[in-house]
Amino acid sequence: RNWTRLAEKFPNRSAGQLRSHWKHCLEKKDSKRPFTPAEDAFILSEFEKRGTKWSLIAKQMHNRTDLDIKNRLQSIKRHKQRTESLTNTNFSTAALSS
């Protein structure tokens, strides 16, 4: 794709902005489907091995962008923190009731 030439048709957008929008929003339409438990496990496993090499992890997953992978890992971490927080709160409350 010639992003510079395309950007000439959109005066308020740069070539980089158009490319980014294509790559992260339009190119892989399946990337909006929900993640499966198997994909979550794969992301966690690959993150342990590779760290924040999102593009390397994304290359191994069908129709997921590097941004999809990064955002999903953050979502998994937030969910885990909330779950642990609720567990600790329930334990503390039970201890106070005794």
PyMOL commands that set and color helices and strands:
alter all, ss='L'
color gray80, all
select helices_A, chain A and resi 3-7+15-26+29-32+37-50+54-59+66-97
alter helices_A, ss='H'
color red, helices_A
deselect
rebuild
show_as cartoon
